[in-house]
Amino acid sequence: MTVLDPSLPAILGGRPAWPAGPPDWPRFEQNVVDTLIQAAHDGSWGKYHGPHVARLTDLLAAAHDCPYVHLCCSGTAAVELALRGLHVGPGDEVVMGAYDFKGNFQDVLALGAMPVLVDVCAANATLDPARLPPALGPRTKAIIVSHLHGGIADMPEIVRIANTQGVPVIEDAAQMPGARVCGKIAGTWGDAGILSFGGSKLVTAGRGGAVLTARADIAQRIKLHVQRGNDAYPLSEIQAAAIGAQWPPLNEFNQRRAATACELAAALKWLGLVAFQNRPGDSQPGYYKLGLYYEREAFGGLPRETFAAAMRTEGVALDAGFRALHATHSSRRFRRASGLEHATRAGETVLTLHHPVLLAGPQAVAAVVEAVAKIARCAGAIQAQATEC
């Protein structure tokens, strides 16, 4: 019987810190199973106009104190519909952080508009409001603001600046459903907010999204665009049933993830991984991912991608973050409104820890810290092995 050395990283033949591997997601939840079984029994799961979409619409409207909720097929579609609701079209400009999900960038291009990239905050890679005023001009039709990897954008300041210029704001809360942002639920600060229910999200139906707005004109433009004899961007009844069952316990799960993320941040800081930081205030982040800045020198110069691969061998779901938008697209496809040094750094150094491990509490903290410490201790040997391969 082979006995693995617990002091060695798994990538060098040691015992993994988390031998079972990353927790599966979505996980088994009895209330979700019961809801889906009931939908199967009564046949509502496959109807065009069953009860579940209407119930979910009402549930999200009440949760966000928002009169208009439009359910759709994905978070990416939700951003597109929010842009259409704001009448964004060819020749317009849409301001966004240069570190963001590429689907938001591509949604702007799909409407014939021009993304205008501004730098992000050094502490958490969200749009920096200090860089916003010079980016706004006569062609600016919208600002997209994303909360990312546990980092909360400064919505009060962003909205204040936007209001002085009469520019509407889309708040992308795809990674933070149910989170509290400066005293308000995420997705309710701007003229429109969006949610995502993709397969890895905190609330999931495999696919799905929603647009939230208090503006009747935005809701009406979205309705006119999607209604073509039927809904062209639909969320199905079975998806709505699954999402509705997951929403009530979301706050409890968010609190548990946040507590684990806080413990991890404190422990990993001394090992060369610095978690995204938020400004003090009445906020409770959501953690679809826990964002970490990778300090390569703390790991003997080990490349970020090699470190992430070693962590995955330990059974920890850690991956590189987004690539910066200006580093992945032709300069003809966007306008640069400021220096993008912090976005460049984020694109080169951010790592993200997938959220299911955060529900494991102290066990997760111990395993992740153990894995990082082993890799730091043996970084030279890992790099030598990678070079040989």
N, C-alpha and C positions, 0 to 999 in steps of 0.2 A: 504494500500500500504506500503510495507516494504521499509524503507529508510536505506541504508547501510552506516555505519560509514566510512567516507573517511580517518580517521586517523588510522584505523586498517588495517593490511595486509589482503588480500583476503583470505588467508589460515585460518585466524581466524574469518572469516565472514564479513570482510570489503569490501569496493568497490574496484574492481581491478583498478590498475593504467592505464591499457590499456584494457578497457572493451570489445572492438571488438576482442581481441586476436591477435596473431601474423599475420602480413600481409601474404597473400597467395603468393606462388611462384610455377611456373612462373606466373607472373601477365599478365593481358591483354595488349598486344601491337599491335596496328593496323597494323603496317608494317609486323609483323609476320603473323597475320591472313590473310592479303592480299596475302602474298607469298604462304601460304598453300592453300588458295582457288584457286589461279592460278594453282598450282601444281595439285590440284584435277581436275580442268577443263581440263587441257591439258594432263592428264594421266601420267605426268612425275614422280609423287610421287611413283609409284609402279614398275618402270622399273629397270632392272638390270643395265643398262648403260644409265641413263638419264643425264641431264645437271648439276644437282645440286652438285654432288660430285666433278666433275671437276672444277666447279666455286669456291666451297669452298676451294679446294686444292690450286687454284691460289690465292685466297684472303688471305689465311693464309701464303702462301709463300711470297707474297708481304708485308704483315704486319710485318713479322719477318725477311725479307730480307734473306730468307733461300731457297736454291734450291730444297730441298727434303722434302716433307710433305706426310706422310702416315696416312690416316684416318682409324680409327678402331672402335671397338664396345664399348670400355670403356677406362677410364684412367688406370685401372689396367692392361688391355691388352696392353696398350701403354707402360707401364713400362716393361712388359715381353718382348715385341717386341724390345724395346731399348736394353735390356740385351742380347737378341738373336743376335741383330745387332752387338753387341760388342763381340760376340762369347763366352759368358759366359756359362759354363757347369759344369759337375760334377768335384768336387775337387777344383774348383776355390773359391775365396773369394770376397765378395762385401761389401764394407764399407758403413755404414749408421748411422745416428743419432739414439740413443736409444729411443728417443721420436719421433715417426713417425706413419704414417698410416700403419696398420698391413698388408694391401694388398701388400705393397712394400716388406716387410719381406717375405711374403709367395710366392711372385714371385721369389725371390732368391732361396728359398727352392725348388720350382717347377722345377727349372733347375738343381737341384742336387748340387748347390753351397752352400757356408756357409756364412750367414750374420755375419759381424764383427761390433759390436756395439761400438760406441764412444759417449762420453758425448756431451751435447748440451750447448749452451750459456745460462747463467743465465737470461739474459735480454729478450730473445724471443724464447727460446726452439728450435732454429735451430742449425744445426751441427756446433760445435765449431772447427774452423780451427786449433787452438792451440793443440787440441787433435788428430789431423789427422796424423802427421808424424809417431808416433809410431805404428799406426794401419796398415800402408802400408808395404807389404812384397812381396816376390817373387810370391805368389799365388794370389795377388790382381789383379782382372781384371776390376773393375769398382768401382766408388763412386756414391752413390745416394744422392742427396742433395734436400731437400724439403723446400719450403717456406710455412710456416704454420700460420694460424690465424692472418694474418697481419704482421707476423714477416718475415723479409727479411734476408736470409742467406748471409754471406759475400762471395759472389761469386768471386770477384777479388782475394782474398787471397786463397780461396779453390782451384781455378783453377791454381794459381801460384804454390802452393804446389804439386798439382796433376801433373802438367807439368814437374816439376823437377824429378818426379819419373816415368814419362811416363805412368801414369794411366788415363784412360778416365773418364769423368764426365757425369752423367745423371742429368739434372736439372728438378726436378719435380715442374712444375708450375700449377698443377691441381687446386690449390686454388687461383691463381693469373693471370688469362688470361688478357693480355693487360697491366699488371703492368709494371712499369719501375724499373729496378734493376741496380743501380750504372751506369746509363747512357745508358743501353741497355734494350730492351724489354724482359720480363721474358720468359725463355725457350731457349734463344740464347747464354748463356754463355758456356755451356758444349759441349761435342761431340754430345750429343743428348738432346733434351728437350721434355717434354710431357705436353699435355693439357688434361683436362677432361670436358665432356659435360653432366655429370650425372644430374639427376632430380632436385637436389637442388643447382647446381653450378650457377655461375654468368652468364654463357652462357649455355643453356641447350637444350637438345633434348630428355630428359628422360634417355638416355644412349648415350655413344659415347666418343671417344678420338682421339688423334693425336700424332704422333711422328714427331719431327722436327730435321733435321740434315743437316749439310753442307758436310758431308762425304759420298761419293758415295759408299764406301764399306759397310757402315752401312745400307744404303738404299737398296742395292742389297741383303744383307743377309735377311733383313726383307721381301723383295719381294719374295725371294726363299722359305721362310718359309710359307708365307700365301697363295701362289698361288698353289691350288690343283685342278685345273680345274675351280675353282672359288675362290673368296676371302674367306678364312676360318674365318676371323675376321672382317666382313664388317660393315661399316656405311651405312645406307640405304639412298636412294635419298630423302625421306621425311624428315629424320633427318638432312641431309645436307642443305636442303632448310630452315629449321627452324633456324639452327645455322648461316647460312649466313645472314639471316635477322637481327639477334641480334648483329652481330659483329660491324657494323658501329657506333651505339650509345654507345658501351661499354666504351669508354674513358670518355664520359660525366658521365655515371653512376658511374664509378670508382672514379671520382673526387668528386661526391656528397657523396658517401659512405665514402671516406677518410675524408672529411670535418666534417661529423657527428661523425665519429670515433674519430677524434681529440678532438672535444668538449666533447664527452663522457669520453674520457681518462682523461681529465683535471678535470671533475666534480667527477668522481668515485674514483680518487686517494685518496681523502680526506675521503672517506667512507669505505676504506679497500679493494678496487678492483684495482689492478695495471695493466694497459694495457701493452701489449708487446711493447718493445722499439726497435728502429732501430738506427743504426749508422748514423750520419749526412752524407749527400751526395746526389748525383743526383738520387734520387729514389722516386717513388710514389707507395706505397704499394697497393695491391689489398685486399679487405676484403670480402672473402667468409664467414669467421668467424672473429669476433674481440676477440682475446685472452686476458684473464684477469687472473692474479694470485689472488687467493682467500686467504686473510689473516683471518684465522678462528678466531683469538683472537679479531679482530675488531667486530665480530658478536657474542660475548659472548660464543665462543666455539661451535657454531652451525655447525654441519657437512656440508661439501660442498654439498653433495647430497640433504640434507634437505633444504639448502638455495636455490639450483637450483629448487627444487620442489615448494618452496614458490614463486619464481620468475615466474615460469610457470603459477601458479595460478593467478598471477597478469596480465597475458596475454603477458608476455615477453618470447621469445624463447631462453632460456638460459640452457645450458647443460654442463655436465662435458666433458673435453677434452679427448684425447686418453689416454689409459693406457700405461705406459712405456713398451716397448717391452720385456725388460729383466724380467719384473714382470709378464708377461703373457705367456711366453714360457719356455719350459724346457731348462736348461742350456746346454743340449746336442745338441740343435738345433742352437746355435750361439756361437761365440767367443767374449768374453768381452775384449776390447783393452785398457780400461782405467777405472778409477773410474766413476761411473755414477750418482753422487749425484744430479746434476742439472736435469737430465732426470727423476730421481726418484721423485724429488720435482714437476716437471711439471706434471707427471702422477698422483700425489696426490692432486694438488692444482689448476690446470688450469680449467677455465670455458670458454665457447665459446658462443658468442652472434651471432645468425644467421643473415645473411646479409640483408634480406628484410627490417628490421626495420630501417636500416641505410639510406634508401632512403626517410624516412619520415622527416628528418631534425630536426629542433628545437622541434617539437612535440615528436619525439622519445627520444631526450635527456631529456626532462622534465619528460616523463613517466617512463623511466628507472631509473632516479635518484630518483624520488618519490617512486618507488617500493623498491629500495635498502634501502632508508632511513627508510621506514616503517618497513621493516624486521629487520634492525639493531636495531631499537628502541624497537621492540617486540620480540627479539631473544629468550629471556628466556621463554616467553609464548609459542612460536612456538616449542621450544625443549620439553617443558613439555607436550604439546599436542601430539607430535610425540612419546614420551616415553609411554604415556598412550595407544596409538594405538598399 
